[in-house]
Amino acid sequence: MNPHTQPHPEMAALLAQFPVIHKVKLDYWPYDVDLEHLRDVYGPSSSGERAAIEFLLSVWDHSHDWSKDGFRNFNLAGALGSWGSSSSTEAVIAWMKKPFHP
């Protein structure tokens, strides 16, 4: 198996903290992110699901303009408006306390 298709350990752990994402068939985060699959998942998703994907993309590469790839760039205020006080909000808070950048 190509090592780049293996799950990225930190991103996989972060992804697991977003139960909202499991509804949209995003099972793991590989080293070589499949943007086509992400766009397929992102398109029909709810605003909360999209915000979670946008957050993960911003952690994956915070200097990239994801709007060029068919996503919105992460907006914290918008995400919190969708999530309220949920596990997704808690996941972002946990990441902010101990951030990492793959």
Secondary structure, DSSP 8 states (H G I E B T S, - for coil): --GGGSB-HHHHHHHHT-HHHHTTT----BSS--HHHHHHHHTT--HHHHHHHHHHHHHH-TTS-GGGGTS----HHHHHHHHSSSHHHHHHHHHHHS----
